């Protein structure tokens, strides 16, 4: 159930990507990465690029938002630990700011 939900959310709700065009379908490939054994981080910088996946949760009023990233995403995109907090927050459907206190 979890994989199905993440696949559907990635395909249908991730605003970072444009929908797949029909002419792109023959070029598609599929891969599966699993995040297991989550650990609580000491703070938002407590992870290693290319090694750790990231799952963040934050509150927006009465709603809890979340975003999950695979370890390879940060490395492929050239992210740094502190420099991409806004991306994490945006994926979680928030328009809030991101700083060490939030």
N, C-alpha and C positions, 0 to 999 in steps of 0.2 A: 504494500500500500504506500509506503514512504517513497519508494523510487517512482512509482506512478505519479504521485502528487508532485514531486520535484520536477519530473519530466514535463508534466502539463503546465506547471507554473513557469518553467523556463521557456517553454514553447509559446505560451499564450499571454503571459503577464510581464515578462521582463522587458521593460521599456528601453533598455540599452541597445536592443537589436531590432532591426527592421524585419518584417515578416519575410519568410522564404518565398522567393519567386518560383513559379512553375519551371522555368528554364534552369534553375539551380538544383532541382531535385536529383538529376542523374549524378551530380557531383558530391552529394552528401555522403558522409560516413558516420558511423556511430561508435561511441566509446563509452565505457562505464567506469566511473571512479566512485569508490565508496569511502565515506568518512565514518570512522568508528572510533570508539574509545575517546570521546570528547573529554577534555580537561578544562577546568576553570582557569582562566588567565588572571595574573595578578593585576594587569591593566591592559589598555588597548595596544600597548607596544610589546606585549609578552607573547611573541610568535616569531617564527623564522620564515622569511620569504622562500618559497619553493619547497618547504618541508611541511609546514603546518597548514591545514585547512582552517578557515575562519567561520565561526558562527557567532553572530552578534545579535543581541536582543536589546531593545531600548523602548522606553515608554514615550508615547505621544499622547498626552492627555490621559484618557482612560483606556487607550488602546496600546497593546504591546506589539511592536513591530520587530521583524527579524530579517536577517539576510545571511546566506551561507555561500562560501566560496571554497572551491577546491584548491589544493596546494599549487597545482600547475597554473592556475589563473594568474596569481600574483607574479609569478616568474615570467610567464608569456607576455604579460602586459607591462613589464618593467616597473612594477609598483615598489614603493618603499613602505616601511612600517607605518610611519606617521603621515606620509604624504597623501594617502588615499582614503582617509577616514570619510570624506564627503561622499566618495563612491559607495562605501558601505552603507551609509545612511540613506542615500538616494535609492539604492536597490531595495531597502526596507520600506520604501514608499513614504519617506518623510521628507519634509522640506526644511527641517531644522538644521541648526549649525552643528559643527563637530569640533570639539576642543577637549583637552584633557579633563575638564570638569564635567562634560556631558556624556 
